[in-house]
Amino acid sequence: MSNIKELANVPEISFIENMSLQETEELVRANYTRIFKELTGQDAELGEADAKNLIIKSFSLVLYQVMQYVEAKGRAELLKTSTGDALDALAALFGITRQEARRATCIVRFTLSGQRSEPTAIPAGTRVKTQDGKYFNTVDYAEVTAGELTVDVDVQAEEAGAESSGIAAGEIDTLVDPIPYVASVESIEASTGGLDIEDDDGLTERVWLAPSKYSCAGPRDAYAYYVKEWRTDVDDVQIVSPEPCVVHVYVVLDGGVLPTETEREELAAYLNGDTIRPLTDIVSCPAAEEVPYDISLTYWIASNDQKSAGTIQAKVEAAVDAYESWQRKMGRDINPTELVYRVRAAGAKRVKLTAPADIVIEKTQLPKRNTRTVTYGGLEDCLLYTSPSPRDTR
């Protein structure tokens, strides 16, 4: 079932009114006894081991199985509850297919043991890897020019998926396929672009946005649709038009990660395609402006919760982590009330907050946590403990 916010208020529909097997059997038995009396004028007597009762039970089971097929078929044709292959078939009605997994890419520097008077070939498909066994292949043929010591080569992961993204510079450092005169290899940038196959929620959201694309990419939702079609790890999109015919597209990836300059250029090129961009639009993809904030707080635990103090401290740290993730959203005001609420909900009796302060965030700005200091102040006597008050949900 879909978890996208656009469908949160769409009711779930049951095509069999959520009937159980027992209710199905009772309905069949009631119909049998009613018809029997209409035809004979007598009450039907059905013992537990009576042949007619066993037939009713068997028929009810078959009927219930048929009803389950009806339920599954009906739910598969509704966007909110469609999953897997059924969702793929539903998406096909809009000309949409599930995004395949993608391979991560990066640049690896090949270094010779010494200068040579002739070029040194780096064949396409040459394998390199990390110490923990993540393999990458060179994409194209390359060579170290005569008289030079190094050449930078594009590589891509052998296996598609998100697992090969985010490998730090320097961690791809092992040459698997030996090449004469090559002494070492080392990645000079973090690997990016590796994506898992699109999940049901991502595909559902694109189907929901699909009607917007029929007017090309003029409306905000249409641009949002094409951004999510570009990559499946897009978490947040803001479309801004500061003046007529000028469109700025701001993107945040999963985990609150900002796209690199190369990725933003790739997205801009995609959105400026002839089949996407209206002729009068000038589309660019600037980086969201990050607004720093600090976290500094001290909390106390009620003395009558002493036995659970260790657990509560761990929950407080997790609550602060969750707050940081919640706060990492374009246009979301920096809200200290939300932080206090979460820490108290984790079990803290009292919270003294010195940072952050309330800060209004523009729609193209992105909060970024700077320093973090979370201090446990100890146990405090508590005569009356009240539950946290409702938080400010802005």
C-alpha positions as CSV (number, residue, x, y, z in Angstrom):
1,M,0.0,0.0,0.0
2,S,1.2,3.5,-0.9
3,N,2.7,5.7,1.8
4,I,2.9,8.9,-0.3
5,K,1.4,12.0,1.4
6,E,-0.8,12.8,-1.6
7,L,-2.9,9.7,-1.0
8,A,-2.9,9.8,2.8
9,N,-6.5,11.0,2.9
10,V,-7.8,8.7,0.2
11,P,-9.9,6.0,1.9
12,E,-9.0,2.3,1.6
13,I,-11.7,0.4,-0.2
14,S,-12.8,-3.2,0.5
15,F,-14.6,-4.9,-2.3
16,I,-15.9,-7.6,0.0
17,E,-16.7,-5.3,2.9
18,N,-13.8,-6.9,4.9
19,M,-15.8,-10.1,5.4
20,S,-14.1,-12.9,7.2
21,L,-14.3,-16.7,6.5
22,Q,-16.6,-17.1,9.5
23,E,-18.9,-14.4,8.3
24,T,-19.0,-15.9,4.8
25,E,-20.0,-19.3,6.2
26,E,-22.7,-17.7,8.4
27,L,-24.1,-15.9,5.4
28,V,-24.2,-19.1,3.3
29,R,-25.8,-21.1,6.2
30,A,-28.4,-18.3,6.7
31,N,-29.3,-18.3,3.0
32,Y,-29.6,-22.1,3.1
33,T,-31.9,-22.2,6.1
34,R,-34.1,-19.4,4.7
35,I,-34.6,-21.0,1.3
36,F,-35.2,-24.4,3.0
37,K,-38.0,-23.0,5.1
38,E,-39.5,-21.1,2.1
39,L,-39.7,-24.4,0.1
40,T,-40.6,-26.8,2.9
41,G,-42.2,-24.7,5.6
42,Q,-39.9,-26.4,8.1
43,D,-36.7,-25.3,9.9
44,A,-33.5,-26.8,8.7
45,E,-31.6,-29.0,11.1
46,L,-27.9,-28.9,10.5
47,G,-25.7,-30.9,12.9
48,E,-22.0,-30.3,13.0
49,A,-21.2,-33.5,11.1
50,D,-24.3,-33.4,8.9
51,A,-23.5,-33.9,5.2
52,K,-25.4,-30.7,4.3
53,N,-23.4,-28.7,6.9
54,L,-20.1,-30.1,5.6
55,I,-21.1,-29.1,2.0
56,I,-21.9,-25.6,3.3
57,K,-18.5,-25.4,5.0
58,S,-16.7,-26.6,1.9
59,F,-18.7,-24.2,-0.4
60,S,-18.0,-21.3,2.0
61,L,-14.3,-21.9,1.8
62,V,-14.3,-21.9,-2.0
63,L,-16.5,-18.8,-2.0
64,Y,-14.2,-17.0,0.4
65,Q,-11.2,-17.8,-1.8
66,V,-13.0,-16.3,-4.8
67,M,-13.8,-13.3,-2.7
68,Q,-10.2,-12.9,-1.8
69,Y,-9.3,-12.9,-5.5
70,V,-11.9,-10.2,-6.1
71,E,-10.5,-8.2,-3.2
72,A,-6.9,-8.5,-4.5
73,K,-7.9,-7.7,-8.1
74,G,-9.9,-4.6,-7.0
75,R,-7.1,-3.3,-4.8
76,A,-4.5,-3.9,-7.5
77,E,-6.4,-1.5,-9.8
78,L,-6.5,1.4,-7.2
79,L,-3.4,3.6,-7.0
80,K,-3.4,3.7,-3.2
81,T,-3.2,0.0,-2.8
82,S,-1.6,-1.3,-6.0
83,T,1.8,-2.9,-5.6
84,G,4.4,-4.8,-7.5
85,D,3.5,-6.1,-11.0
86,A,0.0,-4.7,-10.7
87,L,1.4,-1.2,-10.1
88,D,3.7,-1.6,-13.1
89,A,0.6,-2.5,-15.2
90,L,-1.3,0.5,-13.8
91,A,1.7,2.8,-14.5
92,A,1.9,1.5,-18.1
93,L,-1.5,3.2,-18.8
94,F,0.3,6.5,-18.3
95,G,3.3,5.5,-20.4
96,I,5.4,5.1,-17.2
97,T,7.8,2.3,-16.4
98,R,9.6,1.5,-13.2
99,Q,13.1,3.0,-13.1
100,E,15.8,0.4,-13.2
101,A,18.6,0.2,-10.8
102,R,21.6,2.3,-11.8
103,R,25.4,1.8,-11.4
104,A,27.5,4.3,-9.4
105,T,30.3,6.1,-11.2
106,C,33.4,7.9,-10.3
107,I,36.9,8.7,-11.5
108,V,40.0,6.6,-10.8
109,R,43.6,7.7,-11.3
110,F,45.9,5.1,-12.8
111,T,49.6,5.8,-11.9
112,L,52.6,4.2,-13.6
113,S,55.8,3.1,-11.9
114,G,57.8,5.5,-14.0
115,Q,57.6,7.6,-17.2
116,R,57.6,5.7,-20.5
117,S,58.5,6.8,-24.0
118,E,55.3,5.3,-25.4
119,P,51.6,5.3,-24.4
120,T,50.4,2.8,-21.8
121,A,47.0,1.4,-22.6
122,I,44.2,1.0,-20.0
123,P,41.7,-1.4,-21.7
124,A,38.0,-0.8,-21.4
125,G,36.5,-3.1,-18.7
126,T,39.6,-3.1,-16.5
127,R,38.5,-4.0,-13.0
128,V,39.4,-2.1,-9.8
129,K,37.9,-2.6,-6.4
130,T,37.7,-1.4,-2.8
131,Q,39.2,-3.3,0.1
132,D,35.8,-4.7,1.0
133,G,35.2,-6.1,-2.4
134,K,33.1,-3.5,-4.3
135,Y,34.1,-3.9,-8.0
136,F,34.2,-1.2,-10.7
137,N,35.1,-1.3,-14.4
138,T,36.6,1.3,-16.6
139,V,34.0,2.5,-19.0
140,D,36.1,3.3,-22.1
141,Y,39.6,2.7,-23.4
142,A,42.2,5.1,-22.0
143,E,45.9,5.5,-22.1
144,V,48.7,7.2,-20.2
145,T,50.4,9.5,-22.7
146,A,54.1,9.0,-23.3
147,G,56.1,11.0,-20.8
148,E,53.2,11.2,-18.3
149,L,52.7,9.2,-15.1
150,T,49.0,9.3,-14.6
151,V,45.6,9.2,-16.4
152,D,42.1,9.8,-14.9
153,V,39.6,7.2,-16.1
154,D,35.8,7.0,-15.7
155,V,34.7,3.8,-13.9
156,Q,31.3,2.3,-13.1
157,A,30.2,-0.2,-10.6
158,E,29.8,-3.8,-11.7
159,E,26.6,-4.2,-9.8
160,A,23.8,-1.6,-10.1
161,G,22.4,-0.3,-6.8
162,A,22.7,2.3,-4.1
163,E,25.3,0.3,-2.2
164,S,28.1,1.4,-4.5
165,S,27.3,5.1,-4.1
166,G,29.1,7.2,-1.5
167,I,32.4,5.4,-1.5
168,A,34.8,8.0,-0.4
169,A,37.7,9.3,-2.5
170,G,40.8,7.0,-2.1
171,E,38.8,3.9,-1.2
172,I,38.8,2.3,-4.7
173,D,42.5,1.4,-4.5
174,T,43.1,-2.1,-5.8
175,L,43.8,-3.1,-9.4
176,V,42.2,-6.4,-10.1
177,D,43.3,-6.9,-13.7
178,P,47.1,-6.3,-13.8
179,I,48.4,-3.9,-16.4
180,P,52.1,-3.8,-17.2
181,Y,53.8,-0.7,-15.7
182,V,50.7,0.4,-13.7
183,A,51.9,0.7,-10.1
184,S,48.7,1.9,-8.4
185,V,45.1,3.0,-8.7
186,E,43.1,5.4,-6.6
187,S,39.7,7.0,-6.8
188,I,39.9,10.8,-6.7
189,E,36.3,11.5,-5.9
190,A,33.4,9.9,-4.1
191,S,31.2,7.5,-6.2
192,T,27.8,8.8,-7.0
193,G,24.7,7.9,-9.0
194,G,24.1,4.3,-7.8
195,L,20.4,3.7,-7.3
196,D,18.3,0.7,-6.3
197,I,15.3,-0.2,-8.5
198,E,12.5,2.2,-8.0
199,D,10.3,1.2,-5.1
200,D,6.5,1.2,-5.1
201,D,6.1,4.5,-3.4
202,G,8.4,6.2,-5.9
203,L,6.5,4.8,-8.8
204,T,3.1,5.6,-7.2
205,E,4.1,9.2,-6.8
206,R,5.1,9.5,-10.4
207,V,1.8,8.0,-11.5
208,W,0.0,10.5,-9.3
209,L,2.0,13.4,-11.0
210,A,1.7,11.9,-14.5
211,P,-1.4,13.9,-15.6
212,S,0.6,17.1,-15.1
213,K,3.0,16.2,-17.9
214,Y,0.3,16.4,-20.5
215,S,0.8,20.1,-20.7
216,C,4.6,19.6,-21.1
217,A,6.6,21.0,-18.1
218,G,4.8,24.3,-17.6
219,P,3.1,23.7,-14.3
220,R,5.1,23.1,-11.1
221,D,3.8,19.6,-10.7
222,A,5.0,18.7,-14.2
223,Y,8.5,19.9,-13.5
224,A,8.4,17.9,-10.2
225,Y,7.3,14.8,-12.2
226,Y,10.2,15.1,-14.6
227,V,12.7,15.6,-11.8
228,K,11.5,12.4,-10.1
229,E,11.7,10.6,-13.4
230,W,15.3,11.8,-13.7
231,R,16.3,9.9,-10.6
232,T,14.5,7.8,-8.0
233,D,16.4,9.1,-5.0
234,V,14.9,12.6,-5.2
235,D,13.5,13.5,-1.8
236,D,12.4,17.1,-2.2
237,V,11.8,19.5,-5.1
238,Q,11.1,23.2,-5.2
239,I,10.1,24.9,-8.4
240,V,10.5,28.7,-8.5
241,S,9.9,31.2,-11.2
242,P,11.4,34.5,-10.2
243,E,10.3,36.2,-13.4
244,P,8.4,35.1,-16.5
245,C,9.9,32.4,-18.6
246,V,12.7,31.7,-16.0
247,V,12.5,28.5,-14.0
248,H,14.8,27.5,-11.1
249,V,14.6,23.9,-10.0
250,Y,16.0,23.1,-6.5
251,V,16.5,19.4,-5.5
252,V,17.5,17.5,-2.4
253,L,18.3,13.8,-2.6
254,D,17.5,11.1,-0.1
255,G,19.2,11.6,3.3
256,G,19.2,15.3,2.9
257,V,22.1,15.2,0.4
258,L,22.5,18.1,-2.1
259,P,23.3,17.0,-5.7
260,T,26.8,17.7,-6.9
261,E,27.5,20.4,-9.5
262,T,27.8,17.6,-12.1
263,E,24.5,16.1,-11.1
264,R,22.8,19.5,-11.2
265,E,24.2,20.0,-14.7
266,E,22.9,16.6,-15.7
267,L,19.4,17.4,-14.4
268,A,19.4,20.8,-16.1
269,A,20.3,19.2,-19.4
270,Y,17.5,16.6,-18.9
271,L,14.9,19.3,-18.1
272,N,15.9,21.4,-21.1
273,G,15.1,18.5,-23.5
274,D,12.9,19.3,-26.4
275,T,10.1,17.0,-25.2
276,I,10.1,18.5,-21.7
277,R,10.8,22.2,-21.6
278,P,8.3,24.7,-23.1
279,L,10.0,26.7,-25.8
280,T,9.8,29.9,-23.8
281,D,11.2,28.6,-20.5
282,I,14.8,29.0,-19.4
283,V,15.5,26.2,-16.9
284,S,18.4,26.0,-14.5
285,C,19.2,23.9,-11.4
286,P,20.9,26.0,-8.8
287,A,21.9,24.6,-5.4
288,A,19.7,25.2,-2.4
289,E,21.2,27.7,0.1
290,E,22.0,25.9,3.3
291,V,21.1,27.8,6.5
292,P,23.2,26.6,9.5
293,Y,21.8,26.1,13.0
294,D,23.2,24.7,16.2
295,I,21.8,22.2,18.7
296,S,22.6,22.9,22.3
297,L,20.5,21.5,25.1
298,T,20.6,19.9,28.6
299,Y,18.0,17.5,29.8
300,W,17.1,15.8,33.0
301,I,15.4,12.5,33.8
302,A,12.8,12.1,36.6
303,S,14.3,10.2,39.6
304,N,11.4,7.7,39.6
305,D,12.7,6.7,36.1
306,Q,16.2,5.9,37.4
307,K,16.0,2.3,36.4
308,S,15.3,3.3,32.8
309,A,17.8,6.2,32.7
310,G,20.2,4.4,30.3
311,T,17.3,3.6,27.9
312,I,16.0,7.1,28.1
313,Q,19.4,8.6,27.3
314,A,19.6,6.4,24.2
315,K,16.1,7.4,23.1
316,V,16.9,11.1,23.6
317,E,19.9,10.8,21.3
318,A,17.7,9.0,18.7
319,A,15.1,11.7,19.1
320,V,17.7,14.4,18.3
321,D,18.8,12.4,15.2
322,A,15.2,12.2,14.1
323,Y,14.7,15.9,14.6
324,E,17.8,16.6,12.4
325,S,16.3,14.5,9.6
326,W,12.9,16.1,10.0
327,Q,14.4,19.6,10.0
328,R,16.4,18.9,6.8
329,K,13.7,20.0,4.4
330,M,13.7,22.9,2.0
331,G,11.5,25.7,3.3
332,R,10.9,24.2,6.7
333,D,11.4,26.8,9.4
334,I,14.0,25.9,12.1
335,N,11.7,25.0,14.9
336,P,13.1,24.5,18.5
337,T,9.6,23.6,19.8
338,E,9.7,20.5,17.7
339,L,13.1,19.5,19.2
340,V,11.9,20.0,22.8
341,Y,8.8,18.0,22.1
342,R,10.7,15.1,20.7
343,V,13.2,15.0,23.6
344,R,10.4,15.1,26.2
345,A,8.5,12.4,24.3
346,A,11.7,10.3,24.5
347,G,11.4,10.4,28.3
348,A,13.2,13.5,29.5
349,K,11.5,15.2,32.4
350,R,12.9,18.7,31.7
351,V,14.8,20.3,28.8
352,K,16.8,23.5,28.8
353,L,17.4,24.6,25.2
354,T,19.9,27.2,24.2
355,A,20.0,26.5,20.5
356,P,18.5,26.5,17.9
357,A,16.5,29.7,17.8
358,D,13.4,30.2,15.7
359,I,14.5,31.0,12.2
360,V,12.3,31.5,9.2
361,I,13.4,29.6,6.1
362,E,12.7,30.6,2.5
363,K,11.4,27.9,0.2
364,T,14.7,27.4,-1.6
365,Q,16.8,27.3,1.6
366,L,17.8,24.1,3.4
367,P,18.5,23.9,7.2
368,K,21.9,22.4,8.0
369,R,22.9,21.3,11.5
370,N,26.2,22.8,12.4
371,T,27.3,21.9,16.0
372,R,25.5,19.5,18.3
373,T,25.8,19.4,22.1
374,V,23.3,17.2,24.0
375,T,24.1,17.1,27.7
376,Y,22.5,14.8,30.3
377,G,22.0,16.9,33.5
378,G,21.2,13.9,35.8
379,L,18.2,12.8,37.8
380,E,15.6,15.2,39.3
381,D,12.9,14.7,41.8
382,C,9.5,14.8,40.3
383,L,6.3,15.0,42.3
384,L,4.0,15.2,39.2
385,Y,5.0,14.3,35.7
386,T,2.8,15.5,32.8
387,S,3.0,14.3,29.3
388,P,4.5,16.6,26.6
389,S,2.2,19.3,25.3
390,P,1.2,19.1,21.6
391,R,4.0,20.3,19.4
392,D,4.0,23.1,16.9
393,T,3.7,21.1,13.6
394,R,4.8,23.9,11.3
